[in-house]
């Protein structure tokens, strides 16, 4: 169970995960030993899944973000599993969710430009078995992007 001290620790880590153990302890008001034990416990429990660098996608040439709504014709378990496996393997798919409503899956996809995104659609997504409909929404500008969960 995550308590208030853990939430404080997690909140600081979400903003700056490269702090030393001492800096983390100072910012959370814990002793370094307590802070380290709690951090290790949160890692062992899987609350902290990974540490990552967050890159500026535009500075590395990925100017387009598309939100893609995919409908599957027939929801056979083996077909859905095969689609999910293929989607997981594609690096341009940053997120994929099984969803309720009009679409079976919602994907967040990055691409260099519209032509690159079109290639992704034509040579991959539309070639998947049992794909019924694909609707794309291209992001015009980014209003908010965060990986920080509300604690």
Buried (B, 14 or more C-beta within 10 A) or exposed (E): EBEEBBEBBBBBBBEEBEBEEEBBBBBBEBEBEBBBEBBEEBEEEEEBEEEEEEEEBEEEEBBBBBBBBBBBEEEEEEBBEBBEEBBEEBEBBEEBEEEEEEBBBBBBBBBBEEEBBEBBBEEBBEEBBBBEEBEBEEEEEEEEEEEEEEE
